Amino acid sequence: MSEIIVYSTERCPYCAMVKAYLGKKGIGFTSIDVGNPENIEEAKEMIRISGQRGVPVTVIDGEVIVGFDTAAFNEIFGAEEGGGLYDLIIIGAGPAGLTAAVYAARKMLKALVVSENIGGQSNESWAIENYMGYLMITGSDLMAKFEEQVRSQSIDLELDRISALHKREDGIFVLSTESGIEYNAQSIIIASGKHSRMLGVEGESKYLGKGLSICSTCDGPLYRGKAVAIVGGGNSAVQTALEIAKIASEVHLIVRSSIRADEVFTAQLDGLSNLTIHTGYEVTRIGGDKFVRSITIGNRSTGEEERIMVEGIFIEIGLIPNTGFLNGFLEMNELGEIIVDSDCHTSMEGVYAAGDVTSIKGKQIIIAAGEGAKAALEAHDYLMKQS
């Protein structure tokens, strides 16, 4: 029996994915919350053995796996087999994909959800106050409720990443995954969401996971009592500043132009004594040794640079659509979003898209969920016409 340790934090969605993967295969493991102040020695051990200041980190008989790496886990434990023909395959398990799955189940479709994580970017929201039915709920808690409803239905859900999509001459869609599995379907809903935009500066690739983070809800608890920087000026950046300021010694908010967050968030910034806002600055490089030790920012007006000593940097500068696997399969706009009409139709018959990956203007959880429902109903109508 393998000895397996999962180092995680309480609100880390990717940590939850690791645990769900192991649980689905009936594999026992020990979970250690390194965000808990009582586990500070375990946190130091995780950093020592992995070279990472981020979660999840999984240790299997001494082998270290960083992040939710489906390919690495499948190599150790074996991948599921593909095959069979589905009525509908849904790519992505965020608000749009999970809602589409529930509607597909209600229409008695044989459906499969394939996603590298459950919850998508919504998991990384510290607080959601505009989703009907909840005065306030964290993104991870809301997505857990979505997932619970999906798992109560007859829907298959596989944790994997789609690498390619094509259509056979007989009209069947074929999806290939990074694990080498192929799935076949009569219709597709793409709800793959977006991923974080990177800075593109010196030191970024070197320190990703070593003090530089794109998931504040995952890694934030590891920076208790430390100086950190947050890059961005929108809702995500300001929310991160508000939450991290509760545990960090000092917080630097680096804003390229102006703060664009909702007033409900910006109104709370004045009460933070350990927050410094640097308006009109952009990041020029990230420095350190084995881990991040500083961030250098440049004044966009004068060109003068300032070096700030920090141990953590959180990037919150926007998102890029997860459409790389399409490789020209569908029409997209200049932002790389899938072009859809008001009923979630794409440029390919039988393929629908919903949520933040599309050209729909509103990028909100409640809008994505509604679009997912529409896409599933449209897919059902399409399948009925084919039968």
VENUR-V813597 format. One line per field, one symbol per residue. phi: phi as a letter, one per 30 degrees, with the letter a starting at -180 (. if undefined). Layout:
BEGIN
phi: ???
END
This chain:
BEGIN
phi: .dcbbcdbbdcddddddedddddddicdaccbddddedcddddddedddciccabdbccchjdcccicceddddddcjcdcdjibcdbcccjbdeddddeddddddciddbbccadacjhdeecddbcbbcejbdaaddddddddededdddcdbdbccacdcabbcdddjddccccddiccbcadabbcbdibbddcdibejdddcdibkcbcbdddceddcdicdbbbckbcedddddddddddbddabccccdbbdcddddcddddddcdccbcccibbdcabblcdbdbabcbcddccidcbccdbcbbccbcjbbddbeddhidbdbddcidddbcdcidcdcdjcbbajddcdeddcbeddeddddddddddddddddddd
END
